[in-house]
Each structure stands twice: as C-alpha cells, then as structure tokens.
Amino acid sequence: MDHVFIRGLEAHTIIGVYAHEKRAERPLLLDLDMGVDTRAAAASDHVRDAVDYQAVRDGIVAFVRQERVDLLETLAERLARRLFADFPIDTLRLRIDKPGAVSGVQSVGVEIERQRGDYAVCGR
C-alpha cells in the first residue's frame, strides 16, 4: 500500500468540554496519512488520478470549522468518515493535536487508524 500525507495542517474550531473552551475558536493541528494506490497517478502524471492534497486540505478545514463537538475523539471519527466518503483512499491514520489544552503540557490529542471497510456507507 502506498501512502500520501499531509502534516501540520492547522484548522480552527470551537471544541472542548469546559465552558471556557466554548467561547472562542482555537487551533488544532492535524497530521493525515492516507493509504492509496498511487500507480495510476504515477503513470498519468495527472492530478485527476491522484488524491488532490489541496482538496483534502480544504475539505478538512471546512469540516473542522463547522463541527461543534466536545471531544477530539468524536471529531476524529466524524472526519475519518467524511474523508472516506469524499476521497478514494483505502486507509487512514489521523492525528489531531490540541495545543495548550492542558496546563503544563505542550499538546494533547488523539490518533486513530481506520480502513474503508470500517464504514459500510462509504463503499467504493
């Protein structure tokens, strides 16, 4: 399986379980590894046969901004489902960091790994 990735994507949203976290948007940092067969893209040298990084980035930023959830775990699961629905990927590893969320800690976060088969509605 080939992998393409996006590292250090910054997206802003309101997220958290505490009242002070619900008052303003905060940055989240996302890393995404996508398992995909890149042979067609390599042969054609055309983005139509590849995962379009800009489209993935734009989709993530828009999705994260609109979602209103308390937990990073919920956001990660919903985002994974959306990515499988919107892009021809077979697997993903998604990490979401929430910098400054806990005093004395640089960042907290969640990392999930999913396969397309985990979501029957996203069949290919």
N, C-alpha and C positions, 0 to 999 in steps of 0.2 A: 504494500500500500504506500502510495506517495503521500506527502504531506505538504500543504501550503499553510502559511501562518500570518497572523497579524500580532504584533507585540506593542504593548504600551499605548493602546487606544484609550483616550480619555473621553468619558461620556459623563454628563451631568444629570442628576435626578434628585428627587426627594425620596429618601429611604431611611428607615430606622424604626426601632420600637419605642424610642423615648420622645417625649413632646418636643424637646429642643432640636431633635433631628428632623422634625416635620415642618420646621419653619422656613427652611431655605434649601435650595439645591446644593449638592456637594459633588465633588468629582469622584468618579470611580475609575479605576484603571483595569483594563481588560486585556488578557492575552488569549488568543484563539489559535488552536492547531486544528486543521481540517484534513481528514483523510479523504483523498480523492485520486482517481486515476488521471494522471496528467499527460498520458501518451497522445491523446487526440490534440491537445493544445500544443504539445511539443512538435507534432508533425505538421500542424497547420500554421503555427506561429500567429494565431489569431485569438483575440480575447473571447470571441463568441464560443470557443471550445474550452475555455478555462473558467475558473472561479474568478469573477471580477472583484479584486480587492476593494476597489472604491465603492462598488455597490454593497459589498458586505459591510464595510465601514459605515456607510451612510445608513444602511438598514439598522445596524446596531445602535448608532447614536440616536436615531429617531425612536426606536423601540424603547431604549432605556429611559429616554426623556419622558415618554408618555406613561410608562408603567408606574403605578403607585402601589408598592408593596412594602411590607415591613422588613422582610428577611432577604439577605443576599441569596440564600438557597432557593427561595421562590423565584427571584429574578433570574437566576441561572437556569433553572428548569424551564421557565417560560421562554427565555431567549433561545435555549437549545432547540426547543420545539419549533420556534419560528425559523431558525436558521435551516433546519432540515426541510421545512415546508417551502422555503424560498430559494434554496441553492442546491445544486447537485453534489452534495457531499455525502460520504458514507459513514464517517465517524467524526467525532469532535472531542477535543479537550478544551474546556473553557475555564479560565481562572478570572475571578473578579476580586480585586483588592479595594478595600475601603480605607484609604489613608486617614490617620488621625482620629479614628472612631473610638479608640480606647486609650485613655491616658497612659503615657509611658510606653506606648507601643507604636512602632512606625506604621504598621498596617495590619488589618485583619481581613479575612476573606474566605472564599470558598473555591474549590476546584472540582469540576465534575467531568466525567468521561461518559459519552453516550454513543450509541450506534443508531443508524436509521431505523433498524428493526425494533428499537425500543418504542417507537411511535408509529403505530399501525396506520394512522391517518395521513402520515407523510410518505406513504409508499412511493416507489419510484418506477 
